[in-house]
Structure formats: structure tokens, C-alpha cells
């Protein structure tokens, strides 16, 4: 009797352990800009993550296990980001999420790589995925893939040969400016004016008069949302009528709301937008608005996608394997047909860059209208 | 030596031993935060010298940390040893601090704060816009950690010991300084510059000196900050850092030797402890600091100081009362 009892006790223990192992939540760690200069970026990113996790858990989780995430605030400071990522990695998460600022990504990526943990981040600076880090993945186009499309459009469709560039002097703005300047050189497009502005700048009168004096055939605007709206108003006030081109932010919903009439006619390349003519994205937007009471920007989408990247990759592997995650995601195409949460088909290349369709949009009578759908680069 | 003195020494030894032994079991995050505390303490000690002892308000200490950090980042990523960068940072910050001290000869208090604030902004713009030197907004990444006497400090624990050791050396130097005639001259400058002048203290020279030495310590902190985070960009050295350091000095207790130690502890560790409150941690941190300063405008050490003073007064009045009663009962 005794040995049977012991054996059954042992068996029960093993079974409960196994069941516990099966049911234990998958731990994710998010480090993002929840305060400081990048608070909008980080908060959107965080809300997107929470929304996706809530939805996935409501449907039974990933491979039967629930997802669980911890959020840490980097205060938009690379030094703090480093400390928080260190802390997150010490807890051995399945995947690390964030940060959104490229500088903070730069300081934390080596730590995640050293720990062998995959990092899915929001940074868009071109160089991030070019240093051979196998564990780093984007959720949106890097500037090296979005800017060529903008330059091509300016050359082919707008046929502008001289362009004024207005950019915000932080790593995001400067990165975009550097990439597009190189692209313009390829098409022999002259940079008529190269204007750096400050984050949070309120008055663009002097900058716009510089543009006016340079008399370009088009203006490329690469600043944050509020500043986009302000400069659009000022351009209208000073009567500049040449085409205005932007990337993602310029034709966003928030800019249209803030700039009013002045936003009409602005065009832009949009990698991720909640206004995209895609049913799944519209559904996402509705869910987001229902939960948080505001329309997310592309960072909200990025956070959401990061979670669905994890879900799709884990299901592809068929197991929760932190070490094998990065290899499984390299070269992986996630289709919206199979995983609706990914919203649009996306392929991840060997560098961790994303390939996905993009859009060219124009603001017509206060609404973002998609004029062209740019297909994926490699089908 | 009195028993109190022995007690103080014993307490000091215990704290130092704890700082060496306890972190051995810490994870990388804990060591990073402690190293950050050591680095910020050095910078705050510099400001304490300028503000607490010599009474000159400066909002530029963050900029000096930046200068030190960039000196270290640029030189060590070009293969030069950190000790050379340290030398350059000290000389550079000392010289710039000396020059920045000149306005202090003409303006005081908040006017002086504005002059140093302008310098802080200027330094930020130089870090950001002089691409050829500082790599601008992209910052400098992969800053190597140094080898000290052949020991690599790449791992978090050895690097923490480097920061702690540097803090020890700086503390001894400052301790000596404030007990030297210079330190007394600084205090004289703060308490009553006219009287100091009439006593033959060259107030002009000492004002400049207070700025220069304080700034040089900012530079020392910077040379440790760069290899600590292994990445520098202009943003961390904006005005916010200067204000943060100012807060550390005031919260800890301006003009107290141990003020910066406690102040940096509050500024670096308290927000980390409060992180469990998620979105509220910065608010709670701010409220805690406000309450502390309402309760004790002279900082944490001000509370201790008040308590000690009260005890001394009580003891003295007790003695007086005894003496008085003896006098009265005397035949």
C-alpha cells in the first residue's frame, strides 16, 4: 500500500508541477518613456501592449498560457532606461519590449543581446538594426525604408527639384533628415533650405520666412505632431502654396485636428496609421478608443503589434523558448489571414527590420485620404 | 576622545563595510543604481562646496557633469585611458568653472542662478550641435569601461567598486578641504562677505575658487558617468540634471558634509523604491520632497542638526538650573 501511495503522491506532484508549468504566465517586460519628453510615445506604446494582452488572454492566451507584462518608466532618459532594462533582464523575461526613443534603444540593446533576450522596440533611427544585433526587432519602418519612398514620391509624382527640409533637432528628426538628404542626392534634388527646429517650438514664423526666401518647389516636414500643426498654420498664414510632404506625423489625425484648415493638401508617407483603409486596423482603432477614450497614434499600433509578433512567433515555434525566439522571428512572414492581430502582413528580415505595405496619404477637407497603397518591397 | 566620537567612527566603519560587502550579492540593476548614487554624490559634493559652503547658487553643475562625460566618452572611445580623460575633465571644468565664477563677483543669488542657467543651456547646445566632436544628438555609444591597475571593470561589481573608490577619494579630499583655511574662507564668504574681506580674505579669489573646485568635481562625476551608462547623448545633461543636483544638495542638507550623500540617496534611490506604485511614483516622490522641505527647509541633516542643538540647549539649561539652585542655596 505504502509504495503505491508514495508513487501516486509523486505522480500527483509531477502532474501539478506540469500543470503549473503549463499554466504559468509568460512574463514580458516593457521599458518605455512613460514620463518626460517622450511620454506620448511611451504611453501610446504601453496602452497598445495592454490592449493586445487583454485580448489575447481573454481568448485563452498563447499556447494555453496567459501573458503578463511589467511596465517600467525610463523617464525618457537613456541612463534610467539602462537601469530599468537591467532590472527587467535580471527577472529573465520571455521578451523585452521597448524603449521607443532611439537613444534609449542604443544603450539597452547590447544588454538584451548579452542576455540573449529578444528586444522588440519602437525606435526608428536607421542605424539601430545595422550593427549586427541578432536580438533586436522593429515594429515599424526604420527611416532607411520609409525615407526612400518619400524621396521617390517627391521626385516622380511631385516632380520637385528643390526641397526645403524642416526637421526637429532630436535623434528622430535628425536621423530622418540625414537619410532623406542622401536620398535627395540620388535624384539630384537640391536642398533649398535645411531648417532645424526645437521639440516643443511654438513659433515658426522665422523658419517659414526662411522657406519663403528659399522658394523651394516642395517642403518636407519632419517634426512631432503639435509642431507639425503649428508649422502648417504658419505656412498657410505666410501664403506658401507649394506641396507639403511629411512622414507619418504630418498627416496624422492629431495634426489635422490641431491645424484645422491649414492641414488640407498636406501629404505624407504613412507606414502605420489608424486611418489606413484596412478593416483590421479600423477594428483595432475602435477597440482602443473604447478602452482609452482617445485615438492612438502609430505608437499605440506599434505596442499592439509587438505583442502579436510574440504570439505569432511563439505559436510558430510551438513552445515558449526565449533563446530560440529571435531565430524564429528572422525571416518569418506573419500574415493577417492567419493572425489577424498583426493587422497587415509583415516580414522580418535578418536585421530585424520590418517589411510591410505602406500608404501615401493626403489631407482632403480635414480627412486623411489614402491616395496610394505602396506594396511590400519583397513579396 | 569622547565615547560619542568612538561611536561615530564605529558607525562610519560599519557603513563603509556595508557599502563594500552588501552589494556583492546584488544583481546588475542594484549595482547600477548604487553606482549611479556614487557618481551623483560626487557631483552633488561639488555643488555643495559651491552652494552649501561658499553660498554661490549654481544651475550649471549638470553641464559640468556633461563636460566630464563627453571628455571621457570622446577620449576613451579613441583609445586613450580614462585617467587621461579624468585629467582633461578636471582641468577643463576647473578652467570653465573659474571663468563662470566671474559673474558671481558681480551678481548674487537668483541673478547668479540665471547666469549659470544660461551657461547650462549653452553647454547643452554645444553638446547637441557640434556634431564633429560630440556626434550630436545621436550620442556616443559603446564607451569602454576602464582597466584599473590591470583589473578590468567591465562587469557591474568591479565598476561599482571603481565608483565607490572614487567617491572615497573625493570625500577625503573634500573633508580635508573644508577643514583647511580654504574651507573656512568659503564659509566666511557665505556668512558675511564684507566681514570676510575686512579680515583679509581675498573674497574675489575664493569665490572663483569655490566655483572652479565645485565644477571640477562635476567633471569627475562625468568621467564616471560615461563608462557607467556606456552611452552619452546631450539630453541627460540638460537643465534638469542641474536642478536635480541642486535638489540633492538642498534635500540632503546644504552646507553639511554628509548632505550630498543623503540627498543623492533620496534622488536616486527613492524614485526606485516608489516604482511599485506604477504611474504614481514620480508624484509621490515629488510630494515626499515637498513635505520634507516644508518640515525642514535645511534638509535631512538639518533635522538632525536641530535635534542635536535642542539636546545641547536642554543639557546646558539643565546645567544652568543646577548651577543656579546651587548658587541660591549657597550659604
Interface residues (C-beta under 8 A of the other chain):
Chain A: X34 X35 X37 X71 X72 X73 X75 X76 X77 X78 X79 X82 X83 X84 X86 X87 X89 X90 X103 X106 X107 X110 X125 X127 X169 X170 X171 X174 X175
Chain B: X27 X28 X29 X32 X33 X36 X128 X129 X136 X137 X138 X139 X141 X142 X225 X228 X229 X230 X231 X233 X235 X236 X272 X275 X278 X279 X281 X282
